[in-house]
């Protein structure tokens, strides 16, 4: 699988899925604090496995969708940061 260039935070897709539903109402339906949902929608918090399961239940999606989106986002941003040079391990014989 090729990595997407600058993938969106899963919160951007989530915002489309909740549509015109107010954040407070969406949070109540998901049984989470409004601030928790707001942080995800604004890209300041990651989608956890537990939250992916809630989104799956609420939208009829697969929880893997949400975790894959988060992973793509995290990997792309991590790849943009400076990191130490790491030596390869020798191949096992």
PDB file of N, CA, C and O in Angstrom:
ATOM      1  N   UNK A   1       0.845  -1.182   0.000  1.00  0.00           N
ATOM      2  CA  UNK A   1       0.000   0.000   0.000  1.00  0.00           C
ATOM      3  C   UNK A   1       0.888   1.242   0.000  1.00  0.00           C
ATOM      4  O   UNK A   1       1.821   1.347   0.796  1.00  0.00           O
ATOM      5  N   UNK A   2       0.595   2.167  -0.884  1.00  0.00           N
ATOM      6  CA  UNK A   2       1.363   3.400  -0.915  1.00  0.00           C
ATOM      7  C   UNK A   2       0.812   4.371   0.112  1.00  0.00           C
ATOM      8  O   UNK A   2      -0.388   4.415   0.384  1.00  0.00           O
ATOM      9  N   UNK A   3       1.716   5.138   0.666  1.00  0.00           N
ATOM     10  CA  UNK A   3       1.327   6.092   1.690  1.00  0.00           C
ATOM     11  C   UNK A   3       0.786   7.359   1.046  1.00  0.00           C
ATOM     12  O   UNK A   3       1.366   7.873   0.089  1.00  0.00           O
ATOM     13  N   UNK A   4      -0.310   7.855   1.563  1.00  0.00           N
ATOM     14  CA  UNK A   4      -0.923   9.069   1.048  1.00  0.00           C
ATOM     15  C   UNK A   4      -0.057  10.269   1.420  1.00  0.00           C
ATOM     16  O   UNK A   4       0.518  10.312   2.508  1.00  0.00           O
ATOM     17  N   UNK A   5       0.032  11.229   0.527  1.00  0.00           N
ATOM     18  CA  UNK A   5       0.761  12.448   0.817  1.00  0.00           C
ATOM     19  C   UNK A   5      -0.100  13.354   1.682  1.00  0.00           C
ATOM     20  O   UNK A   5      -1.208  13.723   1.295  1.00  0.00           O
ATOM     21  N   UNK A   6       0.401  13.702   2.830  1.00  0.00           N
ATOM     22  CA  UNK A   6      -0.270  14.582   3.782  1.00  0.00           C
ATOM     23  C   UNK A   6      -1.743  14.202   3.974  1.00  0.00           C
ATOM     24  O   UNK A   6      -2.636  14.987   3.654  1.00  0.00           O
ATOM     25  N   UNK A   7      -1.990  13.007   4.492  1.00  0.00           N
ATOM     26  CA  UNK A   7      -3.373  12.561   4.686  1.00  0.00           C
ATOM     27  C   UNK A   7      -4.101  13.432   5.708  1.00  0.00           C
ATOM     28  O   UNK A   7      -3.476  13.971   6.622  1.00  0.00           O
ATOM     29  N   UNK A   8      -5.403  13.571   5.557  1.00  0.00           N
ATOM     30  CA  UNK A   8      -6.165  14.372   6.522  1.00  0.00           C
ATOM     31  C   UNK A   8      -6.289  13.646   7.856  1.00  0.00           C
ATOM     32  O   UNK A   8      -6.213  12.420   7.929  1.00  0.00           O
ATOM     33  N   UNK A   9      -6.479  14.425   8.889  1.00  0.00           N
ATOM     34  CA  UNK A   9      -6.765  13.843  10.197  1.00  0.00           C
ATOM     35  C   UNK A   9      -8.143  13.177  10.110  1.00  0.00           C
ATOM     36  O   UNK A   9      -9.026  13.699   9.428  1.00  0.00           O
ATOM     37  N   UNK A  10      -8.349  12.039  10.782  1.00  0.00           N
ATOM     38  CA  UNK A  10      -9.651  11.374  10.729  1.00  0.00           C
ATOM     39  C   UNK A  10     -10.809  12.269  11.176  1.00  0.00           C
ATOM     40  O   UNK A  10     -11.959  12.041  10.799  1.00  0.00           O
ATOM     41  N   UNK A  11     -10.503  13.269  11.968  1.00  0.00           N
ATOM     42  CA  UNK A  11     -11.538  14.204  12.406  1.00  0.00           C
ATOM     43  C   UNK A  11     -12.189  14.945  11.251  1.00  0.00           C
ATOM     44  O   UNK A  11     -13.359  15.318  11.332  1.00  0.00           O
ATOM     45  N   UNK A  12     -11.431  15.162  10.165  1.00  0.00           N
ATOM     46  CA  UNK A  12     -12.004  15.836   9.003  1.00  0.00           C
ATOM     47  C   UNK A  12     -13.080  14.970   8.355  1.00  0.00           C
ATOM     48  O   UNK A  12     -14.135  15.475   7.971  1.00  0.00           O
ATOM     49  N   UNK A  13     -12.820  13.675   8.232  1.00  0.00           N
ATOM     50  CA  UNK A  13     -13.826  12.765   7.684  1.00  0.00           C
ATOM     51  C   UNK A  13     -15.008  12.648   8.646  1.00  0.00           C
ATOM     52  O   UNK A  13     -16.165  12.641   8.227  1.00  0.00           O
ATOM     53  N   UNK A  14     -14.705  12.558   9.919  1.00  0.00           N
ATOM     54  CA  UNK A  14     -15.755  12.454  10.926  1.00  0.00           C
ATOM     55  C   UNK A  14     -16.688  13.656  10.860  1.00  0.00           C
ATOM     56  O   UNK A  14     -17.903  13.514  10.996  1.00  0.00           O
ATOM     57  N   UNK A  15     -16.122  14.828  10.653  1.00  0.00           N
ATOM     58  CA  UNK A  15     -16.930  16.049  10.552  1.00  0.00           C
ATOM     59  C   UNK A  15     -17.943  15.922   9.409  1.00  0.00           C
ATOM     60  O   UNK A  15     -19.090  16.351   9.537  1.00  0.00           O
ATOM     61  N   UNK A  16     -17.510  15.333   8.294  1.00  0.00           N
ATOM     62  CA  UNK A  16     -18.423  15.115   7.167  1.00  0.00           C
ATOM     63  C   UNK A  16     -19.510  14.109   7.540  1.00  0.00           C
ATOM     64  O   UNK A  16     -20.668  14.274   7.158  1.00  0.00           O
ATOM     65  N   UNK A  17     -19.140  13.069   8.284  1.00  0.00           N
ATOM     66  CA  UNK A  17     -20.099  12.019   8.637  1.00  0.00           C
ATOM     67  C   UNK A  17     -21.162  12.516   9.607  1.00  0.00           C
ATOM     68  O   UNK A  17     -22.314  12.090   9.530  1.00  0.00           O
ATOM     69  N   UNK A  18     -20.787  13.416  10.525  1.00  0.00           N
ATOM     70  CA  UNK A  18     -21.802  13.900  11.470  1.00  0.00           C
ATOM     71  C   UNK A  18     -22.646  15.007  10.844  1.00  0.00           C
ATOM     72  O   UNK A  18     -23.714  15.339  11.359  1.00  0.00           O
ATOM     73  N   UNK A  19     -22.175  15.576   9.742  1.00  0.00           N
ATOM     74  CA  UNK A  19     -22.953  16.568   9.004  1.00  0.00           C
ATOM     75  C   UNK A  19     -23.296  17.784   9.842  1.00  0.00           C
ATOM     76  O   UNK A  19     -22.428  18.380  10.481  1.00  0.00           O
ATOM     77  N   UNK A  20     -24.573  18.147   9.832  1.00  0.00           N
ATOM     78  CA  UNK A  20     -25.048  19.340  10.529  1.00  0.00           C
ATOM     79  C   UNK A  20     -25.369  19.076  12.004  1.00  0.00           C
ATOM     80  O   UNK A  20     -25.802  19.983  12.714  1.00  0.00           O
ATOM     81  N   UNK A  21     -25.160  17.851  12.463  1.00  0.00           N
ATOM     82  CA  UNK A  21     -25.438  17.521  13.862  1.00  0.00           C
ATOM     83  C   UNK A  21     -24.519  18.346  14.761  1.00  0.00           C
ATOM     84  O   UNK A  21     -23.302  18.321  14.576  1.00  0.00           O
ATOM     85  N   UNK A  22     -25.068  19.067  15.720  1.00  0.00           N
ATOM     86  CA  UNK A  22     -24.219  19.828  16.645  1.00  0.00           C
ATOM     87  C   UNK A  22     -23.256  18.896  17.400  1.00  0.00           C
ATOM     88  O   UNK A  22     -23.584  17.744  17.684  1.00  0.00           O
ATOM     89  N   UNK A  23     -22.089  19.410  17.710  1.00  0.00           N
ATOM     90  CA  UNK A  23     -21.054  18.605  18.375  1.00  0.00           C
ATOM     91  C   UNK A  23     -21.572  18.041  19.695  1.00  0.00           C
ATOM     92  O   UNK A  23     -21.321  16.877  20.005  1.00  0.00           O
ATOM     93  N   UNK A  24     -22.277  18.830  20.460  1.00  0.00           N
ATOM     94  CA  UNK A  24     -22.805  18.361  21.742  1.00  0.00           C
ATOM     95  C   UNK A  24     -23.762  17.192  21.570  1.00  0.00           C
ATOM     96  O   UNK A  24     -23.728  16.234  22.342  1.00  0.00           O
ATOM     97  N   UNK A  25     -24.613  17.274  20.560  1.00  0.00           N
ATOM     98  CA  UNK A  25     -25.559  16.187  20.301  1.00  0.00           C
ATOM     99  C   UNK A  25     -24.826  14.929  19.823  1.00  0.00           C
ATOM    100  O   UNK A  25     -25.138  13.821  20.258  1.00  0.00           O
ATOM    101  N   UNK A  26     -23.852  15.109  18.927  1.00  0.00           N
ATOM    102  CA  UNK A  26     -23.079  13.968  18.432  1.00  0.00           C
ATOM    103  C   UNK A  26     -22.322  13.306  19.584  1.00  0.00           C
ATOM    104  O   UNK A  26     -22.259  12.079  19.671  1.00  0.00           O
ATOM    105  N   UNK A  27     -21.751  14.123  20.464  1.00  0.00           N
ATOM    106  CA  UNK A  27     -21.021  13.584  21.621  1.00  0.00           C
ATOM    107  C   UNK A  27     -21.969  12.797  22.523  1.00  0.00           C
ATOM    108  O   UNK A  27     -21.608  11.730  23.019  1.00  0.00           O
ATOM    109  N   UNK A  28     -23.164  13.309  22.735  1.00  0.00           N
ATOM    110  CA  UNK A  28     -24.135  12.610  23.577  1.00  0.00           C
ATOM    111  C   UNK A  28     -24.510  11.268  22.948  1.00  0.00           C
ATOM    112  O   UNK A  28     -24.633  10.268  23.655  1.00  0.00           O
ATOM    113  N   UNK A  29     -24.690  11.237  21.638  1.00  0.00           N
ATOM    114  CA  UNK A  29     -25.025   9.975  20.970  1.00  0.00           C
ATOM    115  C   UNK A  29     -23.891   8.968  21.091  1.00  0.00           C
ATOM    116  O   UNK A  29     -24.125   7.767  21.226  1.00  0.00           O
ATOM    117  N   UNK A  30     -22.648   9.473  21.042  1.00  0.00           N
ATOM    118  CA  UNK A  30     -21.475   8.596  21.142  1.00  0.00           C
ATOM    119  C   UNK A  30     -21.122   8.262  22.590  1.00  0.00           C
ATOM    120  O   UNK A  30     -20.258   7.425  22.850  1.00  0.00           O
ATOM    121  N   UNK A  31     -21.797   8.921  23.525  1.00  0.00           N
ATOM    122  CA  UNK A  31     -21.538   8.717  24.961  1.00  0.00           C
ATOM    123  C   UNK A  31     -20.114   9.117  25.342  1.00  0.00           C
ATOM    124  O   UNK A  31     -19.427   8.407  26.076  1.00  0.00           O
ATOM    125  N   UNK A  32     -19.683  10.281  24.821  1.00  0.00           N
ATOM    126  CA  UNK A  32     -18.372  10.839  25.171  1.00  0.00           C
ATOM    127  C   UNK A  32     -18.568  12.308  25.532  1.00  0.00           C
ATOM    128  O   UNK A  32     -19.595  12.905  25.207  1.00  0.00           O
ATOM    129  N   UNK A  33     -17.592  12.875  26.196  1.00  0.00           N
ATOM    130  CA  UNK A  33     -17.645  14.298  26.528  1.00  0.00           C
ATOM    131  C   UNK A  33     -17.565  15.129  25.251  1.00  0.00           C
ATOM    132  O   UNK A  33     -16.892  14.748  24.293  1.00  0.00           O
ATOM    133  N   UNK A  34     -18.246  16.251  25.245  1.00  0.00           N
ATOM    134  CA  UNK A  34     -18.210  17.150  24.094  1.00  0.00           C
ATOM    135  C   UNK A  34     -16.775  17.550  23.772  1.00  0.00           C
ATOM    136  O   UNK A  34     -16.391  17.622  22.604  1.00  0.00           O
ATOM    137  N   UNK A  35     -15.982  17.809  24.813  1.00  0.00           N
ATOM    138  CA  UNK A  35     -14.585  18.224  24.606  1.00  0.00           C
ATOM    139  C   UNK A  35     -13.770  17.119  23.926  1.00  0.00           C
ATOM    140  O   UNK A  35     -12.892  17.412  23.114  1.00  0.00           O
ATOM    141  N   UNK A  36     -14.047  15.877  24.245  1.00  0.00           N
ATOM    142  CA  UNK A  36     -13.337  14.753  23.623  1.00  0.00           C
ATOM    143  C   UNK A  36     -13.613  14.713  22.131  1.00  0.00           C
ATOM    144  O   UNK A  36     -12.691  14.599  21.323  1.00  0.00           O
ATOM    145  N   UNK A  37     -14.878  14.806  21.771  1.00  0.00           N
ATOM    146  CA  UNK A  37     -15.237  14.782  20.356  1.00  0.00           C
ATOM    147  C   UNK A  37     -14.701  16.016  19.639  1.00  0.00           C
ATOM    148  O   UNK A  37     -14.233  15.921  18.505  1.00  0.00           O
ATOM    149  N   UNK A  38     -14.767  17.151  20.282  1.00  0.00           N
ATOM    150  CA  UNK A  38     -14.260  18.388  19.687  1.00  0.00           C
ATOM    151  C   UNK A  38     -12.770  18.295  19.389  1.00  0.00           C
ATOM    152  O   UNK A  38     -12.319  18.749  18.337  1.00  0.00           O
ATOM    153  N   UNK A  39     -12.001  17.711  20.306  1.00  0.00           N
ATOM    154  CA  UNK A  39     -10.553  17.562  20.078  1.00  0.00           C
ATOM    155  C   UNK A  39     -10.278  16.671  18.875  1.00  0.00           C
ATOM    156  O   UNK A  39      -9.355  16.946  18.108  1.00  0.00           O
ATOM    157  N   UNK A  40     -11.049  15.623  18.696  1.00  0.00           N
ATOM    158  CA  UNK A  40     -10.869  14.746  17.527  1.00  0.00           C
ATOM    159  C   UNK A  40     -11.251  15.496  16.258  1.00  0.00           C
ATOM    160  O   UNK A  40     -10.514  15.472  15.272  1.00  0.00           O
ATOM    161  N   UNK A  41     -12.397  16.160  16.282  1.00  0.00           N
ATOM    162  CA  UNK A  41     -12.859  16.888  15.101  1.00  0.00           C
ATOM    163  C   UNK A  41     -11.876  17.975  14.669  1.00  0.00           C
ATOM    164  O   UNK A  41     -11.746  18.269  13.481  1.00  0.00           O
ATOM    165  N   UNK A  42     -11.188  18.566  15.639  1.00  0.00           N
ATOM    166  CA  UNK A  42     -10.243  19.644  15.337  1.00  0.00           C
ATOM    167  C   UNK A  42      -8.810  19.152  15.166  1.00  0.00           C
ATOM    168  O   UNK A  42      -7.886  19.959  15.065  1.00  0.00           O
ATOM    169  N   UNK A  43      -8.618  17.823  15.131  1.00  0.00           N
ATOM    170  CA  UNK A  43      -7.293  17.263  14.874  1.00  0.00           C
ATOM    171  C   UNK A  43      -6.322  17.383  16.021  1.00  0.00           C
ATOM    172  O   UNK A  43      -5.113  17.275  15.814  1.00  0.00           O
ATOM    173  N   UNK A  44      -6.814  17.604  17.229  1.00  0.00           N
ATOM    174  CA  UNK A  44      -5.933  17.733  18.390  1.00  0.00           C
ATOM    175  C   UNK A  44      -5.871  16.475  19.234  1.00  0.00           C
ATOM    176  O   UNK A  44      -5.133  16.422  20.218  1.00  0.00           O
ATOM    177  N   UNK A  45      -6.652  15.444  18.854  1.00  0.00           N
ATOM    178  CA  UNK A  45      -6.630  14.156  19.568  1.00  0.00           C
ATOM    179  C   UNK A  45      -6.729  13.045  18.545  1.00  0.00           C
ATOM    180  O   UNK A  45      -7.317  13.209  17.476  1.00  0.00           O
ATOM    181  N   UNK A  46      -6.148  11.921  18.890  1.00  0.00           N
ATOM    182  CA  UNK A  46      -6.145  10.752  18.004  1.00  0.00           C
ATOM    183  C   UNK A  46      -7.401   9.911  18.208  1.00  0.00           C
ATOM    184  O   UNK A  46      -8.029   9.938  19.267  1.00  0.00           O
ATOM    185  N   UNK A  47      -7.743   9.172  17.170  1.00  0.00           N
ATOM    186  CA  UNK A  47      -8.831   8.201  17.269  1.00  0.00           C
ATOM    187  C   UNK A  47      -8.252   6.935  17.904  1.00  0.00           C
ATOM    188  O   UNK A  47      -7.343   6.319  17.347  1.00  0.00           O
ATOM    189  N   UNK A  48      -8.770   6.555  19.052  1.00  0.00           N
ATOM    190  CA  UNK A  48      -8.321   5.354  19.748  1.00  0.00           C
ATOM    191  C   UNK A  48      -9.137   4.155  19.276  1.00  0.00           C
ATOM    192  O   UNK A  48     -10.128   4.311  18.563  1.00  0.00           O
ATOM    193  N   UNK A  49      -8.719   2.974  19.672  1.00  0.00           N
ATOM    194  CA  UNK A  49      -9.464   1.766  19.321  1.00  0.00           C
ATOM    195  C   UNK A  49     -10.877   1.827  19.898  1.00  0.00           C
ATOM    196  O   UNK A  49     -11.839   1.461  19.223  1.00  0.00           O
ATOM    197  N   UNK A  50     -11.004   2.286  21.133  1.00  0.00           N
ATOM    198  CA  UNK A  50     -12.329   2.380  21.756  1.00  0.00           C
ATOM    199  C   UNK A  50     -13.214   3.367  21.001  1.00  0.00           C
ATOM    200  O   UNK A  50     -14.403   3.113  20.810  1.00  0.00           O
ATOM    201  N   UNK A  51     -12.643   4.484  20.574  1.00  0.00           N
ATOM    202  CA  UNK A  51     -13.424   5.477  19.839  1.00  0.00           C
ATOM    203  C   UNK A  51     -13.775   4.949  18.446  1.00  0.00           C
ATOM    204  O   UNK A  51     -14.866   5.212  17.940  1.00  0.00           O
ATOM    205  N   UNK A  52     -12.857   4.209  17.829  1.00  0.00           N
ATOM    206  CA  UNK A  52     -13.140   3.613  16.517  1.00  0.00           C
ATOM    207  C   UNK A  52     -14.329   2.661  16.609  1.00  0.00           C
ATOM    208  O   UNK A  52     -15.143   2.594  15.689  1.00  0.00           O
ATOM    209  N   UNK A  53     -14.431   1.934  17.702  1.00  0.00           N
ATOM    210  CA  UNK A  53     -15.577   1.040  17.903  1.00  0.00           C
ATOM    211  C   UNK A  53     -16.879   1.834  18.053  1.00  0.00           C
ATOM    212  O   UNK A  53     -17.922   1.418  17.549  1.00  0.00           O
ATOM    213  N   UNK A  54     -16.817   2.965  18.740  1.00  0.00           N
ATOM    214  CA  UNK A  54     -18.016   3.807  18.878  1.00  0.00           C
ATOM    215  C   UNK A  54     -18.442   4.359  17.518  1.00  0.00           C
ATOM    216  O   UNK A  54     -19.626   4.354  17.180  1.00  0.00           O
ATOM    217  N   UNK A  55     -17.457   4.838  16.737  1.00  0.00           N
ATOM    218  CA  UNK A  55     -17.783   5.360  15.406  1.00  0.00           C
ATOM    219  C   UNK A  55     -18.371   4.253  14.536  1.00  0.00           C
ATOM    220  O   UNK A  55     -19.310   4.484  13.775  1.00  0.00           O
ATOM    221  N   UNK A  56     -17.820   3.064  14.653  1.00  0.00           N
ATOM    222  CA  UNK A  56     -18.310   1.917  13.896  1.00  0.00           C
ATOM    223  C   UNK A  56     -19.773   1.636  14.235  1.00  0.00           C
ATOM    224  O   UNK A  56     -20.594   1.418  13.344  1.00  0.00           O
ATOM    225  N   UNK A  57     -20.088   1.642  15.521  1.00  0.00           N
ATOM    226  CA  UNK A  57     -21.468   1.403  15.958  1.00  0.00           C
ATOM    227  C   UNK A  57     -22.400   2.518  15.485  1.00  0.00           C
ATOM    228  O   UNK A  57     -23.527   2.259  15.065  1.00  0.00           O
ATOM    229  N   UNK A  58     -21.921   3.758  15.556  1.00  0.00           N
ATOM    230  CA  UNK A  58     -22.770   4.904  15.241  1.00  0.00           C
ATOM    231  C   UNK A  58     -23.023   5.072  13.741  1.00  0.00           C
ATOM    232  O   UNK A  58     -24.104   5.499  13.335  1.00  0.00           O
ATOM    233  N   UNK A  59     -22.026   4.737  12.923  1.00  0.00           N
ATOM    234  CA  UNK A  59     -22.126   5.010  11.486  1.00  0.00           C
ATOM    235  C   UNK A  59     -22.229   3.753  10.628  1.00  0.00           C
ATOM    236  O   UNK A  59     -22.396   3.845   9.411  1.00  0.00           O
ATOM    237  N   UNK A  60     -22.133   2.590  11.247  1.00  0.00           N
ATOM    238  CA  UNK A  60     -22.192   1.357  10.469  1.00  0.00           C
ATOM    239  C   UNK A  60     -20.941   1.134   9.634  1.00  0.00           C
ATOM    240  O   UNK A  60     -20.979   0.470   8.598  1.00  0.00           O
ATOM    241  N   UNK A  61     -19.841   1.694  10.094  1.00  0.00           N
ATOM    242  CA  UNK A  61     -18.559   1.536   9.387  1.00  0.00           C
ATOM    243  C   UNK A  61     -17.738   0.450  10.073  1.00  0.00           C
ATOM    244  O   UNK A  61     -18.146  -0.103  11.095  1.00  0.00           O
ATOM    245  N   UNK A  62     -16.589   0.158   9.502  1.00  0.00           N
ATOM    246  CA  UNK A  62     -15.659  -0.786  10.135  1.00  0.00           C
ATOM    247  C   UNK A  62     -14.742  -0.006  11.065  1.00  0.00           C
ATOM    248  O   UNK A  62     -14.286   1.075  10.691  1.00  0.00           O
ATOM    249  N   UNK A  63     -14.456  -0.504  12.255  1.00  0.00           N
ATOM    250  CA  UNK A  63     -13.542   0.228  13.139  1.00  0.00           C
ATOM    251  C   UNK A  63     -12.156   0.372  12.526  1.00  0.00           C
ATOM    252  O   UNK A  63     -11.444   1.334  12.815  1.00  0.00           O
ATOM    253  N   UNK A  64     -11.771  -0.577  11.681  1.00  0.00           N
ATOM    254  CA  UNK A  64     -10.458  -0.510  11.030  1.00  0.00           C
ATOM    255  C   UNK A  64     -10.316   0.729  10.146  1.00  0.00           C
ATOM    256  O   UNK A  64      -9.215   1.252   9.973  1.00  0.00           O
ATOM    257  N   UNK A  65     -11.423   1.189   9.595  1.00  0.00           N
ATOM    258  CA  UNK A  65     -11.390   2.404   8.775  1.00  0.00           C
ATOM    259  C   UNK A  65     -10.804   3.559   9.569  1.00  0.00           C
ATOM    260  O   UNK A  65      -9.895   4.251   9.111  1.00  0.00           O
ATOM    261  N   UNK A  66     -11.342   3.756  10.772  1.00  0.00           N
ATOM    262  CA  UNK A  66     -10.916   4.889  11.600  1.00  0.00           C
ATOM    263  C   UNK A  66      -9.482   4.723  12.088  1.00  0.00           C
ATOM    264  O   UNK A  66      -8.722   5.690  12.139  1.00  0.00           O
ATOM    265  N   UNK A  67      -9.112   3.486  12.449  1.00  0.00           N
ATOM    266  CA  UNK A  67      -7.741   3.249  12.908  1.00  0.00           C
ATOM    267  C   UNK A  67      -6.746   3.372  11.761  1.00  0.00           C
ATOM    268  O   UNK A  67      -5.638   3.869  11.959  1.00  0.00           O
ATOM    269  N   UNK A  68      -7.127   2.925  10.562  1.00  0.00           N
ATOM    270  CA  UNK A  68      -6.252   3.069   9.392  1.00  0.00           C
ATOM    271  C   UNK A  68      -6.030   4.541   9.056  1.00  0.00           C
ATOM    272  O   UNK A  68      -4.909   4.951   8.754  1.00  0.00           O
ATOM    273  N   UNK A  69      -7.088   5.326   9.109  1.00  0.00           N
ATOM    274  CA  UNK A  69      -6.954   6.760   8.848  1.00  0.00           C
ATOM    275  C   UNK A  69      -6.007   7.405   9.851  1.00  0.00           C
ATOM    276  O   UNK A  69      -5.157   8.217   9.485  1.00  0.00           O
ATOM    277  N   UNK A  70      -6.163   7.035  11.122  1.00  0.00           N
ATOM    278  CA  UNK A  70      -5.294   7.602  12.155  1.00  0.00           C
ATOM    279  C   UNK A  70      -3.856   7.175  11.942  1.00  0.00           C
ATOM    280  O   UNK A  70      -2.936   7.977  12.101  1.00  0.00           O
ATOM    281  N   UNK A  71      -3.657   5.913  11.581  1.00  0.00           N
ATOM    282  CA  UNK A  71      -2.304   5.410  11.364  1.00  0.00           C
ATOM    283  C   UNK A  71      -1.632   6.114  10.178  1.00  0.00           C
ATOM    284  O   UNK A  71      -0.460   6.481  10.262  1.00  0.00           O
ATOM    285  N   UNK A  72      -2.353   6.300   9.093  1.00  0.00           N
ATOM    286  CA  UNK A  72      -1.794   7.002   7.936  1.00  0.00           C
ATOM    287  C   UNK A  72      -1.383   8.425   8.320  1.00  0.00           C
ATOM    288  O   UNK A  72      -0.311   8.900   7.948  1.00  0.00           O
ATOM    289  N   UNK A  73      -2.252   9.085   9.064  1.00  0.00           N
ATOM    290  CA  UNK A  73      -1.981  10.447   9.513  1.00  0.00           C
ATOM    291  C   UNK A  73      -0.732  10.488  10.398  1.00  0.00           C
ATOM    292  O   UNK A  73       0.161  11.309  10.192  1.00  0.00           O
ATOM    293  N   UNK A  74      -0.684   9.589  11.385  1.00  0.00           N
ATOM    294  CA  UNK A  74       0.448   9.548  12.312  1.00  0.00           C
ATOM    295  C   UNK A  74       1.757   9.217  11.607  1.00  0.00           C
ATOM    296  O   UNK A  74       2.779   9.852  11.868  1.00  0.00           O
ATOM    297  N   UNK A  75       1.733   8.224  10.712  1.00  0.00           N
ATOM    298  CA  UNK A  75       2.957   7.836  10.007  1.00  0.00           C
ATOM    299  C   UNK A  75       3.489   8.961   9.122  1.00  0.00           C
ATOM    300  O   UNK A  75       4.694   9.210   9.086  1.00  0.00           O
ATOM    301  N   UNK A  76       2.609   9.624   8.425  1.00  0.00           N
ATOM    302  CA  UNK A  76       3.065  10.697   7.547  1.00  0.00           C
ATOM    303  C   UNK A  76       3.721  11.802   8.359  1.00  0.00           C
ATOM    304  O   UNK A  76       4.789  12.297   8.000  1.00  0.00           O
ATOM    305  N   UNK A  77       3.070  12.191   9.467  1.00  0.00           N
ATOM    306  CA  UNK A  77       3.632  13.260  10.287  1.00  0.00           C
ATOM    307  C   UNK A  77       4.924  12.830  10.979  1.00  0.00           C
ATOM    308  O   UNK A  77       5.847  13.632  11.121  1.00  0.00           O
ATOM    309  N   UNK A  78       4.993  11.589  11.403  1.00  0.00           N
ATOM    310  CA  UNK A  78       6.228  11.088  12.022  1.00  0.00           C
ATOM    311  C   UNK A  78       7.361  11.058  11.006  1.00  0.00           C
ATOM    312  O   UNK A  78       8.511  11.335  11.347  1.00  0.00           O
ATOM    313  N   UNK A  79       7.041  10.726   9.765  1.00  0.00           N
ATOM    314  CA  UNK A  79       8.087  10.657   8.731  1.00  0.00           C
ATOM    315  C   UNK A  79       8.641  12.032   8.389  1.00  0.00           C
ATOM    316  O   UNK A  79       9.730  12.130   7.823  1.00  0.00           O
ATOM    317  N   UNK A  80       7.922  13.085   8.717  1.00  0.00           N
ATOM    318  CA  UNK A  80       8.362  14.448   8.431  1.00  0.00           C
ATOM    319  C   UNK A  80       9.281  14.994   9.517  1.00  0.00           C
ATOM    320  O   UNK A  80       9.955  16.001   9.303  1.00  0.00           O
ATOM    321  N   UNK A  81       9.317  14.348  10.672  1.00  0.00           N
ATOM    322  CA  UNK A  81      10.149  14.828  11.778  1.00  0.00           C
ATOM    323  C   UNK A  81      11.561  14.264  11.670  1.00  0.00           C
ATOM    324  O   UNK A  81      11.785  13.190  11.111  1.00  0.00           O
ATOM    325  N   UNK A  82      12.490  15.012  12.215  1.00  0.00           N
ATOM    326  CA  UNK A  82      13.877  14.551  12.256  1.00  0.00           C
ATOM    327  C   UNK A  82      13.944  13.367  13.211  1.00  0.00           C
ATOM    328  O   UNK A  82      13.344  13.380  14.286  1.00  0.00           O
ATOM    329  N   UNK A  83      14.696  12.329  12.792  1.00  0.00           N
ATOM    330  CA  UNK A  83      14.839  11.161  13.650  1.00  0.00           C
ATOM    331  C   UNK A  83      16.281  10.672  13.595  1.00  0.00           C
ATOM    332  O   UNK A  83      16.997  10.969  12.639  1.00  0.00           O
ATOM    333  N   UNK A  84      16.711   9.932  14.601  1.00  0.00           N
ATOM    334  CA  UNK A  84      18.104   9.480  14.648  1.00  0.00           C
ATOM    335  C   UNK A  84      18.374   8.429  13.576  1.00  0.00           C
ATOM    336  O   UNK A  84      17.464   7.731  13.130  1.00  0.00           O
ATOM    337  N   UNK A  85      19.618   8.330  13.177  1.00  0.00           N
ATOM    338  CA  UNK A  85      20.049   7.301  12.239  1.00  0.00           C
ATOM    339  C   UNK A  85      20.063   5.981  13.003  1.00  0.00           C
ATOM    340  O   UNK A  85      20.674   5.874  14.066  1.00  0.00           O
ATOM    341  N   UNK A  86      19.394   4.994  12.459  1.00  0.00           N
ATOM    342  CA  UNK A  86      19.286   3.696  13.106  1.00  0.00           C
ATOM    343  C   UNK A  86      19.984   2.668  12.228  1.00  0.00           C
ATOM    344  O   UNK A  86      19.757   2.610  11.019  1.00  0.00           O
ATOM    345  N   UNK A  87      20.840   1.856  12.852  1.00  0.00           N
ATOM    346  CA  UNK A  87      21.542   0.809  12.099  1.00  0.00           C
ATOM    347  C   UNK A  87      20.639  -0.401  11.898  1.00  0.00           C
ATOM    348  O   UNK A  87      19.846  -0.761  12.768  1.00  0.00           O
ATOM    349  N   UNK A  88      20.781  -1.011  10.740  1.00  0.00           N
ATOM    350  CA  UNK A  88      20.017  -2.236  10.464  1.00  0.00           C
ATOM    351  C   UNK A  88      20.590  -3.411  11.242  1.00  0.00           C
ATOM    352  O   UNK A  88      21.789  -3.471  11.515  1.00  0.00           O
ATOM    353  N   UNK A  89      19.728  -4.327  11.588  1.00  0.00           N
ATOM    354  CA  UNK A  89      20.159  -5.567  12.195  1.00  0.00           C
ATOM    355  C   UNK A  89      20.648  -6.486  11.087  1.00  0.00           C
ATOM    356  O   UNK A  89      20.108  -6.450   9.981  1.00  0.00           O
ATOM    357  N   UNK A  90      21.662  -7.315  11.356  1.00  0.00           N
ATOM    358  CA  UNK A  90      22.103  -8.255  10.325  1.00  0.00           C
ATOM    359  C   UNK A  90      21.009  -9.299  10.063  1.00  0.00           C
ATOM    360  O   UNK A  90      20.270  -9.676  10.972  1.00  0.00           O
ATOM    361  N   UNK A  91      20.919  -9.751   8.835  1.00  0.00           N
ATOM    362  CA  UNK A  91      19.936 -10.765   8.486  1.00  0.00           C
ATOM    363  C   UNK A  91      20.281 -12.079   9.167  1.00  0.00           C
ATOM    364  O   UNK A  91      21.452 -12.447   9.263  1.00  0.00           O
ATOM    365  N   UNK A  92      19.270 -12.777   9.633  1.00  0.00           N
ATOM    366  CA  UNK A  92      19.497 -14.087  10.270  1.00  0.00           C
ATOM    367  C   UNK A  92      19.879 -15.102   9.197  1.00  0.00           C
ATOM    368  O   UNK A  92      19.353 -15.075   8.085  1.00  0.00           O
ATOM    369  N   UNK A  93      20.788 -15.983   9.540  1.00  0.00           N
ATOM    370  CA  UNK A  93      21.247 -16.977   8.572  1.00  0.00           C
ATOM    371  C   UNK A  93      20.307 -18.139   8.452  1.00  0.00           C
ATOM    372  O   UNK A  93      20.559 -19.060   7.674  1.00  0.00           O
TER     373      UNK A  93
END
